[in-house]
Amino acid sequence: MTKSQKIAQIKTLFLEKYSNAATELHYTNMYELVIAVMLSAQCTDKRVNMVTPVLFAKYPSTKELSRANIDELKEIIQSVSFFNNKARNLILMAQRVENEFNGEIPCNQKDLMSLHGVGQKSANVVLGEFLNMNYMAVDTHVFRVSHRLGLSKSRTALQTEKDLTKLFKDNLNLLHQSFVLFGRYECKASNPKCENCFVKQYCISQDNFKPR
């Protein structure tokens, strides 16, 4: 089997198995999704979903969030990892959206990445999830899965993103979400469920690959 055939088969298998894959973060609009994605950095989606209902109710738009009292915001999100920095970034993000983008979350990667607390991975997740744009995002799950399947040998998340984008070309958002779900529930860091794995014939290692 050639490398291109392997890539094509892996892609097909993931798209078939996870045809409706989507983020497990709860949101109703792009503003809420940006906040949820920012909070999810190095934190579980389950934990984020526990704090966002109160946050969204108190700060329903960037207008209210831009004027938030940081101590009150910290109290709401204190169970989330790195809540001090995230509270600061949330307020700065909202202030920039209000001052530079007329209160509307920007819909392109460059402008999204100009917001405090929004890096390339977060921007790609938002654009792919909400607008179905063709972006790959690499978190710890995607990194681990792609390396176990021999799709990348890169040591960083951003370079792995480039590798996967070049290999798969399209359906990148769905593939991103598929890899996240697969890595979260099947191809786990420890004790992966290899026995009934639907792509085990392509697996080259059970190592717990982590981006640098």
C-alpha positions in Angstrom: 0.0 0.0 0.0 1.3 3.4 -0.9 1.4 6.3 1.5 -1.3 8.1 -0.5 -3.5 5.1 -0.4 -3.1 4.8 3.4 -4.0 8.5 3.9 -7.0 8.1 1.7 -8.2 5.0 3.6 -7.7 6.6 7.0 -9.5 9.7 5.9 -12.5 7.7 4.6 -12.7 5.6 7.7 -12.8 8.6 10.0 -15.3 10.5 7.9 -17.6 7.5 7.9 -17.3 6.6 11.6 -17.6 10.3 12.8 -19.8 11.7 10.1 -21.6 14.0 12.6 -18.6 14.9 14.8 -18.8 18.2 16.5 -17.4 19.9 19.6 -18.7 18.9 23.0 -18.5 22.4 24.2 -22.0 24.0 24.8 -22.7 27.3 23.0 -25.4 29.1 21.0 -23.5 31.7 19.1 -20.0 32.6 18.0 -19.3 34.8 21.0 -20.1 31.9 23.3 -18.0 29.5 21.3 -15.0 31.8 21.5 -15.3 32.0 25.2 -15.8 28.2 25.6 -12.8 27.5 23.4 -10.6 30.0 25.4 -11.6 28.4 28.6 -11.0 24.8 27.3 -7.3 25.3 27.0 -5.7 22.7 29.2 -9.1 22.0 30.7 -11.9 19.5 29.9 -14.9 20.4 28.0 -17.0 18.9 30.8 -15.6 21.4 33.3 -16.0 24.3 30.9 -19.7 23.4 30.3 -20.2 23.6 34.0 -19.2 27.2 34.3 -20.3 28.8 31.0 -24.1 28.9 31.7 -23.6 31.3 34.6 -20.9 33.3 32.6 -23.1 33.6 29.5 -26.1 34.7 31.6 -24.1 37.4 33.4 -22.2 38.5 30.3 -24.5 37.9 27.3 -22.3 39.8 24.8 -18.8 41.4 24.5 -20.4 44.7 25.7 -21.1 43.4 29.2 -17.9 41.3 29.3 -15.8 44.2 28.3 -17.0 46.0 31.5 -16.8 43.0 33.8 -15.3 43.2 37.2 -12.4 40.8 37.0 -12.8 39.4 40.5 -16.5 38.6 39.8 -15.4 36.9 36.6 -12.7 34.9 38.4 -15.3 33.7 40.9 -17.4 32.3 38.1 -14.6 30.5 36.4 -12.4 29.6 39.3 -12.8 25.9 38.8 -11.3 26.2 35.3 -7.5 25.7 35.0 -5.5 28.9 34.9 -8.6 31.0 35.7 -6.7 34.1 36.6 -5.1 34.5 33.2 -8.2 33.4 31.4 -10.3 36.0 33.2 -7.9 38.7 32.2 -7.9 37.5 28.6 -11.6 37.2 28.4 -12.1 40.9 29.4 -9.3 42.0 27.0 -10.8 40.0 24.2 -14.2 41.5 24.7 -12.7 45.0 24.9 -10.9 44.6 21.6 -14.0 43.2 19.9 -15.9 46.2 21.1 -13.3 48.8 20.2 -11.9 47.3 17.0 -14.7 45.2 15.5 -17.9 47.1 16.5 -19.0 44.4 19.0 -18.9 41.6 16.4 -16.6 38.5 16.7 -14.4 38.6 13.6 -14.8 35.8 11.1 -11.3 35.4 9.8 -8.2 33.7 11.2 -6.0 36.8 11.3 -8.4 39.0 13.2 -9.5 36.2 15.5 -5.8 35.7 16.4 -5.5 39.4 17.2 -7.8 38.8 20.2 -6.2 38.2 23.6 -6.2 34.5 24.5 -7.0 33.3 21.0 -4.1 31.5 19.3 -4.1 29.7 15.9 -5.5 26.5 17.3 -8.4 28.3 19.0 -9.1 30.4 16.0 -9.2 27.3 13.7 -11.6 25.5 16.1 -14.0 28.5 16.1 -13.9 29.0 12.4 -14.2 25.3 11.6 -16.9 24.6 14.2 -19.1 27.7 13.7 -18.6 28.6 10.1 -17.5 25.1 8.8 -14.3 26.6 7.3 -11.6 24.2 6.1 -9.2 24.4 9.1 -7.3 21.8 11.0 -6.7 22.3 14.7 -4.3 20.2 16.7 -4.8 19.6 20.4 -3.3 16.9 22.5 -5.8 14.3 21.2 -5.2 15.1 17.6 -1.5 15.2 18.1 -1.4 11.8 19.8 -3.7 10.1 17.2 -1.9 11.6 14.2 1.5 10.4 15.5 0.2 6.9 16.5 -1.1 6.6 12.9 2.1 7.7 11.4 0.5 10.8 9.8 3.1 13.2 11.2 6.5 13.1 12.9 6.6 16.8 13.8 7.3 17.7 17.4 5.0 20.7 17.6 1.2 21.1 17.3 1.5 23.9 14.7 3.8 21.8 12.4 1.6 18.8 12.9 -1.3 21.0 11.8 0.6 21.8 8.6 1.3 18.1 8.0 -2.3 17.1 8.4 -3.6 20.0 6.3 -1.2 19.0 3.5 -2.2 15.3 3.7 -6.0 15.6 4.0 -6.6 18.9 2.1 -10.3 19.1 2.7 -12.9 18.1 5.4 -10.3 19.4 7.8 -12.8 20.5 10.5 -14.7 17.3 10.5 -11.4 15.3 10.7 -10.2 17.5 13.5 -13.4 16.8 15.5 -13.2 13.1 14.6 -9.6 12.8 15.9 -10.6 14.7 19.1 -13.4 12.3 19.8 -11.4 9.2 18.9 -8.5 10.3 21.1 -10.7 11.3 24.0 -12.7 8.1 24.2 -10.8 5.3 22.2 -7.2 6.2 21.5 -6.5 7.4 25.0 -3.1 8.5 26.3 -3.1 5.5 28.7 -4.9 2.2 28.2 -6.0 2.9 24.6 -8.8 0.6 23.4 -6.8 -1.1 20.8 -8.6 -4.5 20.6 -11.6 -3.1 18.7 -10.0 -0.1 17.1 -11.3 0.6 13.6 -7.9 1.8 12.4 -5.6 -0.5 14.3 -4.1 -1.8 11.0 -2.6 1.6 10.5 -1.2 2.2 14.0 2.5 2.3 14.3 2.9 3.0 18.1 1.0 3.1 21.3 3.3 5.7 22.7 1.8 8.8 24.4 3.0 11.4 22.0 2.9 15.0 23.4 3.6 18.2 21.5 6.5 20.4 22.6 
